[in-house]
């Protein structure tokens, strides 16, 4: 996995935007969220603009801290974070039963880290779909570097309205991506449409658990921090995911919060009490150094104005994620396997 350096981080803030546009984009993105008086209905009605601005602003930070795969994973004791991410991706491929030569869809593919890993692991051809131009262009470069441009493609499009014919794919998956959808049922219906009958859709979803109390002010604060720092319109409960899948026409094969099975807490890299040399950039101390580095780069004009504020809302997200994990009111590892039924015969 690649790891961006400090200058890559500084030059990448804002994605395809001009440097002078970044501060305005930060202002507009923040106004969508409750901390700044924003409303959930505005986030949902303007989700494409909100999510695009979010990923333009944060992608270089993510690649700097995480490498090419922007997601969490259950983790065994003694296992490195990077190995757990790969194993998490391999698990998804095995559960889907991917076979060489199959045509697979990655919904919300980011810069394509999981896409490339799963394609190599399963010998499949994978199309990644993403509505962010910067991430698509970055992913295509990484596909070429990896020598996978023949089996890994990336398409810029909205997963609420995909540019593919009905019954196009042998399998589909989403890794912590469809949580950005303003309407889960409509999103899952679109995935159902492009998937071949009898085939499977699997996903890792970000969800509030049954322990979440909507009347608890601390729970609401944690939820708002996660939404602000991760470009989300609203975080669903786990049971709402299943209800949405069934309304979309899927048969749910199995589902489980995989965080419950993780010997090492998924949120450990962001926990203020955790220190790791191998994942130093993700730790509280590493994030402190990154913040000061970004401030310095912004001050001398290498990083665009607004870069520090992007880091600040990502820091808020890290604290919210760790708090949500510790209280077990939030999980990024809610897994489900669903099947598109075969047509009924007369």
C-alpha positions in Angstrom: 0.0 0.0 0.0 1.2 3.5 -0.8 1.6 6.1 1.9 1.4 9.7 0.8 4.0 12.1 2.3 3.7 15.5 3.8 4.0 17.4 0.5 1.5 15.0 -1.1 -0.9 15.8 1.8 -0.4 19.6 1.4 -0.8 19.6 -2.3 -3.8 17.2 -2.3 -6.1 19.1 0.1 -9.0 20.3 -2.1 -8.6 17.6 -4.7 -9.3 19.1 -8.1 -10.2 22.5 -6.7 -7.9 25.5 -7.1 -6.1 26.4 -3.9 -8.1 29.6 -3.4 -11.4 27.7 -3.6 -10.6 25.4 -0.6 -11.5 27.8 2.2 -14.9 28.5 0.6 -15.5 24.8 0.2 -14.7 24.2 3.9 -17.2 27.0 4.9 -19.9 25.5 2.7 -19.3 21.9 3.9 -19.4 22.8 7.6 -22.7 24.7 7.2 -24.4 21.4 6.3 -23.8 20.1 9.8 -25.6 20.5 13.1 -22.5 21.9 14.8 -22.9 25.0 12.5 -26.7 25.1 12.4 -27.2 22.7 9.5 -30.2 20.4 9.1 -30.4 16.7 8.3 -32.9 17.4 5.4 -30.4 19.8 3.8 -27.6 17.2 4.0 -29.9 14.6 2.4 -31.2 16.9 -0.4 -27.7 18.2 -1.2 -25.9 15.0 -0.4 -24.0 14.8 -3.7 -22.5 18.3 -3.2 -21.8 17.7 0.5 -20.1 14.3 -0.1 -18.1 15.6 -3.1 -16.8 18.6 -1.1 -16.0 16.3 1.8 -13.8 13.9 -0.3 -12.2 16.7 -2.2 -11.1 18.1 1.2 -10.1 14.9 3.1 -8.8 12.4 0.5 -5.2 13.5 0.9 -5.5 13.3 4.7 -6.9 9.8 4.4 -4.2 8.6 2.1 -1.5 10.1 4.3 -2.9 8.3 7.4 -4.4 5.1 6.0 -2.7 4.3 2.7 -5.0 3.2 -0.1 -7.8 1.6 1.9 -10.0 3.9 3.8 -11.9 1.6 6.1 -11.8 -0.2 9.5 -11.5 -3.9 10.1 -11.8 -6.5 12.9 -8.3 -7.3 14.1 -6.6 -10.2 15.8 -4.0 -9.8 18.6 -0.6 -9.4 17.1 -1.9 -8.5 13.7 -0.9 -5.2 12.1 -3.5 -2.7 11.0 -2.6 -3.1 7.4 -2.8 -6.9 7.5 -6.2 -6.6 9.1 -7.5 -4.4 6.3 -6.3 -6.9 3.7 -7.9 -9.8 5.5 -11.1 -7.8 5.8 -11.1 -7.4 2.0 -10.3 -11.0 1.4 -13.2 -12.1 3.7 -15.6 -10.0 1.6 -14.4 -11.7 -1.6 -14.7 -15.2 0.0 -18.2 -14.5 1.3 -19.3 -13.4 -2.1 -17.8 -16.5 -3.6 -15.9 -14.6 -6.3 -14.5 -16.6 -9.1 -11.9 -15.8 -11.8 -13.3 -13.8 -14.7 -16.4 -12.6 -12.9 -17.6 -9.0 -13.4 -17.8 -7.3 -10.0 -19.0 -3.8 -8.9 -17.4 -1.8 -6.1 -19.9 0.8 -4.9 -18.2 3.9 -3.6 -14.7 2.7 -4.3 -12.6 5.6 -2.9 -9.2 5.6 -4.6 -9.5 1.9 -5.1 -7.3 0.2 -2.5 -9.9 -2.6 -1.7 -10.7 -2.9 -5.4 -7.1 -3.6 -6.4 -6.6 -6.0 -3.5 -9.8 -8.0 -4.2 -9.1 -8.1 -7.9 -5.6 -9.6 -7.3 -7.0 -12.0 -4.6 -9.9 -13.3 -6.7 -8.7 -12.9 -10.3 -11.9 -10.9 -11.1 -12.6 -7.8 -13.1 -13.8 -5.0 -10.9 -15.5 -1.7 -11.8 -15.3 0.9 -9.1 -18.0 3.5 -9.0 -17.4 6.9 -7.3 -18.9 10.4 -7.7 -15.7 12.2 -6.8 -13.5 13.3 -9.7 -10.3 13.6 -7.7 -10.6 10.1 -6.2 -11.3 8.6 -9.6 -8.3 10.3 -11.2 -6.1 9.3 -8.3 -7.4 5.7 -8.4 -6.7 5.3 -12.1 -3.1 6.4 -11.5 -2.7 3.8 -8.8 -4.3 1.1 -11.0 -1.6 1.8 -13.6 1.2 1.8 -11.0 -0.1 -1.6 -9.9 -0.4 -2.9 -13.5 -4.1 -3.6 -13.0 -5.6 -1.2 -15.6 -7.0 -4.2 -17.6 -8.9 -5.7 -14.7 -9.7 -2.6 -12.6 -11.8 0.2 -14.0 -13.2 3.3 -12.3 -16.3 5.2 -13.3 -17.4 8.6 -12.1 -21.1 8.4 -11.3 -23.7 8.7 -8.5 -24.6 5.3 -6.9 -28.2 6.6 -6.7 -28.3 6.6 -10.5 -25.8 4.2 -12.0 -24.9 4.3 -15.7 -25.1 0.5 -16.1 -27.8 -1.7 -17.8 -30.0 -4.0 -15.7 -28.5 -7.3 -14.6 -24.9 -6.3 -15.4 -22.8 -7.7 -12.6 -22.0 -11.1 -11.1 -21.5 -9.6 -7.6 -21.5 -6.2 -5.9 -20.1 -4.9 -2.7 -19.7 -1.7 -0.7 -17.2 -1.0 2.0 -18.3 1.8 4.4 -19.7 3.7 1.4 -23.5 3.4 1.1 -23.8 5.1 4.5 -23.5 8.3 2.4 -26.8 7.6 0.6 -29.6 10.0 1.4 -32.2 7.2 0.9 -31.0 3.7 1.8 -34.0 2.0 0.1 -33.4 3.9 -3.2 -29.7 3.1 -3.0 -30.2 -0.6 -2.5 -32.8 -0.7 -5.2 -30.3 0.7 -7.7 -27.8 -2.0 -6.7 -30.5 -4.6 -7.0 -31.2 -3.3 -10.6 -27.6 -3.7 -11.9 -27.0 -7.1 -10.1 -27.7 -10.3 -12.0 -30.6 -12.4 -10.6 -29.5 -15.0 -8.1 -26.3 -13.1 -7.3 -25.1 -11.4 -4.1 -24.5 -8.0 -2.7 -22.4 -7.7 0.5 -21.5 -4.6 2.5 -19.9 -3.2 5.6 -22.1 -0.4 6.8 -21.7 2.4 9.3 -24.5 2.1 11.8 -25.8 3.2 15.2 -26.4 0.0 17.3 -29.4 -0.9 19.5 -27.5 0.7 22.4 -27.8 4.1 20.9 -30.4 6.3 22.7 -31.7 9.2 20.6 -32.8 11.0 23.8 -29.3 10.9 25.3 -27.5 14.2 24.7 -24.0 12.6 24.8 -25.1 9.9 22.3 -26.5 12.6 20.0 -23.2 14.6 20.3 -21.1 11.6 19.4 -23.4 10.8 16.4 -23.1 14.5 15.2 -19.3 14.4 15.5 -19.1 11.2 13.3 -21.5 12.7 10.7 -19.5 16.0 10.5 -16.2 14.4 10.3 -17.2 11.7 7.7 -19.5 13.5 5.3 -22.7 11.6 6.4 -26.3 12.9 6.1 -27.6 10.6 8.8 -26.4 7.3 10.4 -28.9 4.5 10.3 -29.6 1.9 12.9 -28.6 -1.7 12.0 -32.2 -2.8 11.9 -32.9 0.0 9.4 -30.3 -1.4 7.0 -32.1 -4.8 7.0 -35.5 -3.2 6.5 -34.2 -1.1 3.6 -32.6 -4.2 1.9 -35.9 -6.1 2.1 -37.9 -3.2 0.8 -35.4 -3.0 -2.1 -36.2 -6.6 -3.0 -33.2 -8.4 -1.5 -33.2 -11.6 0.5 -30.9 -11.1 3.5 -28.7 -14.2 3.9 -27.0 -13.3 7.1 -25.9 -10.2 9.0 -23.8 -9.4 12.0 -21.8 -6.6 13.7 -18.3 -7.9 13.2 -17.0 -5.5 15.8 -18.4 -7.9 18.4 -15.9 -10.5 17.2 -12.8 -8.3 17.1 -10.2 -9.2 19.8 -8.6 -5.8 19.2 -11.1 -2.9 19.2 -11.6 -1.4 15.7 -11.3 2.1 17.1 -7.9 1.5 18.8 -5.8 3.5 16.3 -7.8 6.6 17.1 -7.9 6.1 20.9 -6.0 8.8 22.7 -4.5 6.2 25.1 -3.1 4.1 22.2 0.4 4.6 20.8 1.8 2.7 17.8 5.0 3.2 15.8 3.6 1.3 12.8 0.4 3.4 12.7 1.9 6.5 14.2 0.1 8.9 11.9 -3.3 7.7 13.1 -2.6 7.9 16.8 -3.5 11.0 18.9 0.2 12.0 19.1 0.6 11.5 15.3 -2.5 13.5 14.6 -1.2 16.3 16.9 2.1 16.4 14.8 0.0 16.3 11.6 -2.1 19.3 12.7 1.0 21.4 13.5 2.6 20.4 10.2 -0.5 21.4 8.3 -0.6 24.7 10.2 3.0 25.4 9.2 2.5 24.4 5.5 -0.7 26.5 5.4 1.2 29.5 6.9 3.9 29.4 4.3 1.5 28.9 1.4 2.2 25.3 0.5 -1.1 24.0 1.8 -4.2 26.0 0.9 -6.0 28.2 3.4 -8.6 26.0 5.2 -6.4 22.9 5.5 -6.1 23.2 9.3 -9.9 23.4 9.6 -10.2 20.2 7.5 -7.8 18.5 9.9 -9.9 19.9 12.9 -13.1 18.3 11.8 -11.3 15.0 11.0 -9.9 15.2 14.6 -13.5 15.7 15.9 -14.5 12.7 13.8 -11.7 10.6 15.3 -12.8 11.5 18.8 -16.5 10.8 18.0 -15.6 7.4 16.4 -13.5 6.3 19.4 -16.2 7.5 21.9 -18.9 5.7 19.8 -16.9 2.5 19.8 -16.1 2.5 23.5 -19.8 3.1 24.4 -20.8 0.5 21.7 -23.4 2.8 20.3 -21.7 2.9 16.8 -20.1 0.4 14.5 -18.4 0.7 11.1 -18.4 -3.1 10.8 -22.0 -4.0 10.4 -21.8 -6.7 7.7 -24.6 -8.2 5.6 -24.9 -10.6 2.7 -28.0 -10.2 0.6 -29.2 -12.0 -2.6 -31.2 -10.8 -5.5 -33.8 -13.5 -6.0 -34.2 -15.4 -9.2 -37.4 -14.5 -11.2 -40.4 -16.5 -10.2 -41.5 -19.1 -12.8 -45.1 -19.6 -13.8 
